[in-house]
Amino acid sequence: MSATAQTQKAFTSQLKKVYTFYTGGFVLFVAVLAVLEQMGLPRATMGYVFLAATILLYAGIGIMSRTNDAAEYYVAGRRVPAVFNGMATGADWMSGASFVAMAGGLYLQGYSGLAFIMGWTGGYVLVALFLAPYLRKFGQFTIPDFLGARYGGHIPRFIGIVIAIMVSFTYVVAQIYTVGLITTRLTGVDFTIGIFLGLAGILVCSFLGGMKAVTWTQVAQYIILIIAYLIPVIWLSVKQTGIPLPQIVYGAQMEKVTAIEQRLIDDPKEKEVRQIFRDRAAAATEALKDPAKAYGEGRARLEKEVVDLKAANDAPEKLKAAEDALSRYPKDEAAAKAQWAKDQGAAARANPPLRHGEAFPGKDDKARDVSRRNFLALVFCLMVGTAALPHILMRYYTTPSVKEARSSVTWSLFFIFLLYFTAPALAVLVKYVMYNDVVGTAFTSLPAWVQSWARVDPALLSISDINRDGIVQLAEISIGADIVVLATPEIAGLPYVISGLVAAGGLAASLSTADGLLLTIANALSHDLYYKMIDPNAPTARRVLLSKMLLLVVAVLAAMVAAQ
């Protein structure tokens, strides 16, 4: 065995020890917080502790990994073992969209949502077969670098720079927005402050050490996010089935969900609510043709009804109902137009519930065929898009060899698989809870977590008694995709410390992706534009310093856009 191979083996062994101790320490940290919660630690304090602890951890890794060496800053010294690069790639890929919204998308879309899992994971197959080994073989620093070397001249390189910046900046704004939401949820601070607190967490990871710091931070972030994702799902599975393997047993729960869905489709009360939504949408469409006339006639009709009831000395409950209807009527024409537009937009709630397990839904064979084609087209687009993401492809420059690069893609798929294989199970388990514990329940007896999340943000969860019967129908529930993961600990009856853990996992997912994207933009500008095209004689120290400055500027710009 060569000296280089022995050094790499020793380095890998040391990494395993470090991250084993880190994982044990993190589990102990969560256990201590759980004990403190039972002793009366306030939830707000726990949120601050989670935020501070995770950011300080990432800051520590960033400081220890600081470097001014070009190879270490751009490609982590090309010595990241395949397993650890797989974990870092998994964290880099699993943004807030995968961690927070994936299960929610499956909850809302059912079978059709599987296109995202198939497309995103399929993209890594393309990377393994056609991209990663050959990128590593070229031995460049960035994707525009590869394009310039492969096709010659500055034009291919410049096109690569423009595409990398456009794609990465759009994506990083979304990640910083998610970081702001989670930080606000953890601490209760204003959203704008939450964005810049989260930005501090992003910068401490990438500013000092570039790809070297980002890589080791992303490994730590992957460990946090996968623990945070799996614990609530496993516990929910145990509560419903008695088996701690949700990925294996959720099929039985889906059979129950399918049976309940058929009952809800045929339920007279559900049909009544859906008809109300249908009538409201039709009335709103008609009113929007002449808003001024519709508004005046509507208010006049309600006012006349109140006057007539008073004159007839009718039953007090009828008069009160008429007065309530008048008080709820929009105050002016602008408010009325907004309400009618909302009613028109709610027309989809007049449709029967989507059958979760139905493949390619449609009213007839032609519609089902179109649905099938759309599904396959989406899978293809997602595969190609995933395989072309610059911040993901950059990761395969960091391995010691071409063989390790190919192996790294396999490990990436495995670590991503752990979450993606669990998301469909989570969607079904949460849907079973909604159908059993919420639908059919009196509004006065709703579970505490429903009332709590409805107060947090109506866009995440909103339940209104549309037909005034005091009982929750499925059609009366409006649910956002993000709540499925974020509320799982409360749905499963777990202590608040697990909710904090899930928020920390979502924060880790967003931070890791944001780090990779910011580094992609900064390196494209400093290495490809400045060094390769403007000043080929620039010393290494200046190039690295410029990359750090650009990273800071781009991060602040992205945060300002996200805060709007």
N, C-alpha and C positions, 0 to 999 in steps of 0.2 A: 504493500500500500504506500502511495506517495505521501510526501510530507503535507501537501495541500489537502489530500483526502483525509489524512489523520486529523489535521487542524479543523476541517469542516465537520468531521464526526464528533470531535470534542465539543465544538461549538453547538451542534445540534443537541448533544447530551445535556449541555449546560442549560440550553433553552427549555428543554423538557422539565428540568428540575425547577427552574424559575417559575414557569407557568403552572406547574403543579402546586407549588407553594402559594402562588397568587390565587388560584382557584379555591384552595382550602381557606385562605384568608378572607376571600370575598364571601364564601358561604358562612364563615364564622361571623363576619360583620353583619350579615342579614339576620343571623340567629340572635345576635346581641340586640339588634334593633327590635326584633320580635319580642324579646323579653322586656325591653324598655317600654314597648307599647302596652304590654300587659300591666306594667307598673304605672302607667298614666302619662307617657310621653305624648304631647300634643301632635296632631297630624301635621300641622304647619311646620313644626320643628323638625319632624321626620322628613318632610319634603326638602327643607333646607339642608339637612344632613346628607341626604342622598345626592343632591345636586353638588354640594361642596366636596363630598368624598370622591365622587366620580371625576369631577373636573380636576381636583388636586392629584388624583391618581394619574390621569392623562398628562397633566402638566409635569409630574415627576418623570414619566417616561420620556416626554419631549425634551426635558432639560438634560437627562442622562444620555439622550441620543443626539445631542447637538453636534453639528459638524460644519466645516467649511470645505470639506473635500468634495469635489464635483461628483465622483463616482458614488460616494455615499449619499450625497444630497439628492441626486437624480435617480439612482437605481439601487439604493441601500447596499452599495458595495458588491452587488451581485453574489451574495452569499446567503440568501434566505432559503432555508430548506423547504422542500416541496410541501410538507404537511403544514408548516406555519404559513407559507405563502397561500395555501389553500384556505386557511382560516382567515387570513387578512383579506383575500379576495372575496370570501363569503361576506365579511363585514362591509367591505367596500361596495359590494353589490346590493346587499339587503338594506336598502334605504328605508325611510319612513313608509314608503309605499308598500314594501314587502312586509315589514314588521307590523305596521298598524293597519294598513288598508287591505292586505291580501285576503285575510279571512272574512273581512266585511264584504269585500267584493263577491266572494263565493256565497256568502249568506244571501246577498241580494240577487245574484245572477244564477245561482245554482250551477248546473252542469256547464253552462256557457262560460262561467268564470274559469273553468279549467284550461281554457285557451291561454291564459296568462302564465299558468304554471308550465304548460307544455312548451310554449314559445320561449319563455325566459330560460328554462333549463335546456331546451334544445339548442339555444344559442351557444351554450358552453360546449356542446358536441361539435359545432362548427369551429369554435375556437381551438379545441383539442386537435381536430383533424387538419385544419387548413391554415391556422394563424399562429398559435403560441410557439410551436417549435421553430418556425421559420423566422418569426420576429426575434426570438432569442439568438438564433444562429447569426443574424445580421449584426447583433451586438451594439445597437444604437441606444440612445437615451429616451427618445420620445417617438410617437407615431409620425409626426411631420418629419422627424429625423430619418425614419425608415423610408418614407415616401421620397425624400430628397435623394437618399443614397440609392434607392432602387430604380427610380425613373430619371434621375439626373436633372440638374438645374434648380432654380429657385421657384419656378412656377408650381410644380407639384408640392413642394414644401409649403409655399404660401397658402395654397388651397387647403392643405392639411391644417395649417395654423388657424385659418378662418373657421373651418368646420369644427375643430376641437374647441375653440373659444365659444362659438355660438351654442353648440350642444351643451357644453359644460356649464356655461353661465346660466342658461335657462334652468338646468337641472339643479344647480347649487342654490338658486333663489328659492326653489321649492323646499330644499332640505333645510335651509336656514329658517324658512317660515315654520316648518314642522318643529324645529328646535325651539323656536319661540313659543309655540303652542304648548309643548311638553314642559318647558321651563315654567311657563305661567301656571300650568296645572299643578306642578310640583310645589311651587312657592307662593302662588297667589299674587305675584307682582303684575304690573301692567304689561300688556303684550309687547309693546315696543322695548321696554326694559328687558323683558324675557328674551327678545331676539338678540340684544347686545350682550346679555349674560351668556347666552348660548354661543355667540360669536367668540367670546373669550375662550370658551372650551374648545372651539375649533382651532383657534390660532395657537394655543399652547401646544397642540399636538403637532402642527406642521411647520410653524414659523422657524424654530431653531434648528430642526434636524431634517427637514425635507422628507424624502421617501424613507429614509432610515427611521426617523421618529414615527412617521405615519404607519409604517409597517408594524412595528412592535406595539403601537397603540391600538391598531386595528385588531391584532390578535387578542389583546385584553378586552376590547369592545365586543368581539365575537363571543367570548366566554360569557360576558354579562348578558348579552341579548338572547343567547340560546337558552340559558338558565331561566331568564325572565319569561321567555315565551313558553317553555315546556311545563313549568311547575303548575300554573293555573289550569292548563288543559288536562294534565294528568289527574289533578285533583277533581276536576269536573267529571272526567271519565269514571273515576272511582265512585263518585256520588251517584252517577246514573247507572253504571253497569257493574260496579264492584271490581273492575279490572283496570290496572294502571297502564294500559296500552291503547290509548285512544285511536291510534292509526290503524289498529287491527280490528277493533270492536265497533267502530262507529257505524258500520254497515247495518247492524241490528237497530241502531237508533234511527237510521235513515228510513228503514221500513216503517217504523212507528210514525215518523214525520210525514211520510207519504200518505199513510192512512188518515192522519189528522187533516192534511191538506185537502183530501177529497171531501171530508166531512165539512170543512170550512167553505169549500166551493158550493156545496149544496145547502148550507145553513141559511134559513130565511132572514135572520137578523143581519148576516153578512151581506146578503143580496140587497136588503133595505139600505144599508149604509152605502154600498156601491152605487145604488140608484140615486141617492142624494148627491153624491159626487158628480154623477153623470148629469143630473138636472142642473146643478150649480154651474158646471162647465158650459152647458148649453145656454143658460141664462146669461152668463158672463160674456160669452161670445156675441150674443145678441146685443147686450148692453154696450159693448165696446164699439159697436157700429155707430152709435150716437150717444156718447157718454153724458153730455149735458142734459139731453132730454131724459135719458134713463135715470140719472141721478135725481132730477127734479121730481119725476113721477114716483120714484121709489120713496123718497122722503114724504111727499104729499100723501101717499097711500098710508104710510105708517102713522103720520100725524092724524089723519082722518079717523083711523081705527081707534086711536086713543080717545079722541073727542067723542066718538060714537059710543064707546064703552062707558065713558063717564056719564054721558047723557042718559043712557039706558040703565044706569046704576047696576051694571052687570056684576058677575062674581068677581071678587077681589083678585083671585088667582089669574083670571083672564086679563084683567086690567094690568096687573104686574107684568105678565108675560109680554103684553103689547108695549108697555113702557120700556121693558128691558130690550126688546127688539129695536125700538127707536133709539135708545141710548147706544146700542152697538152699531147703529148705522153710521157709515163714514161721515166725518165732520165736513168734508168738502169734496169737490169733484176730483181733485188729484188723489185724495185718499181712496175714493171709490174706484178710480181706475186701477190703482195699485191692488186693491182687494179683488177686483174682477180679473186682473191678470193672474193673480195667485190662484183664484178658483179655476181659471182656464188651464193653468199649469198643473193643477191637481187632477186633471181628467184621467191620468194613468191609474189613479187609485180606484177608478170605477171598474177596472179589469179584475177578473178572478185572480187569486194568488198564483204565482208561478210555481209549478211543480218542481221541487228541488232536484229530483233525479232524472227529469225528462231531458233526453238528448235532442238537440235541434228542434225546439218547440215551434209550432206553426199551426195555423188553422186548417191547412190542407197539405197535400203532398208537395205542391209547388212552393208553398211558404216554407215547409220543412227543408226542402232542397236548397232554397236560398239561405236559410239559417246555417245549413251544413257548409255551404261554400264560404259564407262569411266567417265561420269558425275557423276553417282551414286557412283562409287568407290572413286572418288575424294571427294565427300561430306562426305562419311564414314570416310576416312582417316583424313580429316580436323576436323571432330567432335571428333574423338578419340584423335588426337593430341592436340586440344584445351583443352580438358578435362584433359590432363596430364601435362599441363605446370606448372612447380613448382612455378613460381613467381605469378601466378594467384591463385593457390590452397592455397598458404600461406595467402592470404588476408582473407580467411574465418576462420582463427585462431583468428582474431582481434575482432570479434563480441562478445557481452556480453553473448549470449546463443545459443543453437542449433536452436531454433526457429528463432532467428535473422539471423543466418547463412543462413537458407533456404530462408528467406525473402530477404536477401541481394543479393542472386543470381537473384531473380526476378527483383530487382531494377537494378542490373548489366545489365540484358537483356534489360530493358527499356532504359537505358542511351546509350547502344550500338546501340539499335534499332533506336534512333534518327538520328544517322549518317548513319547507313546501309540502312535505309529506304529512305534516301535522295540521296545516291550515284548513284543509277540507274537513278534517275531523272536528276542529274547533267550530267551524261554521254550522255543522249539523248539530253538535251538542248545544250550542247557544240557541239555535232555532227550536230545538226540542223544549228548552226552558221557556222560551217566549210563548210557544203554543200551549204549554201546560200551566205555567205559573202566572202568565200575564193575560193572555186571551181567555175570555170568559170570567175574569175576576171583576168584582165590583170596584169602581173607581176609588171608593173609600178604603179598600183593602189591598191596594197595590203594594208590591214589595218595596222595601226602603230604597233599594238601589235604583229602581225606576224613577221614583220621585227625586232622588239626588241628582241623577244625570239629566233629567228634564229641566232642572233648575240651572245646571251648568251651561247648557247650550241647546236651545230648541232644535237646532239643525242636527244635533246628534240623536236626540230622542224627543218626540213630541206625541202626546196622546190626548185626543179631544173627543168628548162625548157627542158625536155627530148626530145620532138619532135620539139623544136625550133619554136613554133607557137606564143609565147608571152602570151599564156593564160594558167592559172593553171588548170590542170586536177587532179582528185583525186589520180590517180596512181602516180603522181609526188610528192605527199606529204608523207614525212616520219615523223611520230609523236611518241614521247615517252609517256609512261603512266603518268609520273609525271606532265607533263605540264597541264593536264586537270584541276587539282585543283589549281595549282600555278598561272595559267594565267586567271582563271575565273574572278577575279575583273577587269582586263583590257578588257577582252572579253565583260563584262557587262557594260563597260564604267564608272566604279566607280573610285573615286579618289585614288591616290597612297596609302593613309593611310590604305585603305582596303587591298591592296596588302601586306602592312606591317603586318596588322592584321592576314592575312592568313599565312604568314611566321611565325608569333609568335605562331599561333595555331599549325602549323606543328612542331615547336620547342617544344611546350608543350607536344605534343603527343610523340615525341621521347624521351624527357627528362624523362617523367613519366615512360615509359617502361624501359628505361636504369636504372633508380633508383631501380625499383623492381628487375631487373635482377642482378645488382651488389650486392644488399642486399641478394639475394638468394645465390649467390656464397660465399660471405663473411660469412654468417651465417652457411652455410653447412660446411665450413672449421673450423670456430671458435667453433661453438656449437657441431656439430655432430662428426667431426674428432678429434678436440683437447679435448673438454670437455668430450664427451661421450666415446671416445675410447682411448685417451692418458692420460689425467689427470682429472679424475672425481672429484678430490678435489680442482680444481682451483676455486679461489674466483670469485664472480660475476664481480667485477671491472676489473679483468684481462681478463676475457672472453669478456667483452664488448670492452675493449681497443684493444684486439687482432682483434676483428671483424672490428673495425674502421681502423686499420692498413692494414688488408687484403683487405678491400674495396678500400682503396687508391691504393694499389699495383695492384690489378686486374684492376681498372679503367685506370691506366697509361698503363698497358700492352695492354688492349683492344684498347686504343687510338693509341698506336704505331702500332698495326696491322691495324687499320682502315686507318691510314695515308699512308700506303704503296701503 
